[in-house]
Amino acid sequence: MGYNSELDGIAEGIATVLEELLEDNIHWQLADFEQEGFDYNFLCEVVTELTITKMYNKLQNKHDC
């Protein structure tokens, strides 16, 4: 197995764990959010996308230094 495919496997495993942790944390955070009139799944999707975007932007800023 090549170096890149090994790293890809490691990244895939980490992504799976982070996705589970992210989902758990979003549910926990939304428990205190007034949800009446909102579709809960939509809220989860919005928060997930915002979170990943913020993480991506932070990573990009690290590369700009």
C-alpha positions, 0 to 999 in steps of 0.5 A: 500500500502506498503512502498516500493510500495509507494516509487516506485510510487514516483520514477516512477513519478520523473523518468517521469519528469526527462526523459522529462527534460533530453530530452528537455535539450538534444535538446537544447544542440544539437542545437549548435552542428554541426549535419551535417552527423549525425543521430539526433535521434542517437545523442540524444540516445548517449547523453542520455546514456552518461548522465544517465551513468554519473549520475549513476556513481556519485551515486555509488561514493556517496555510496563508501564514 
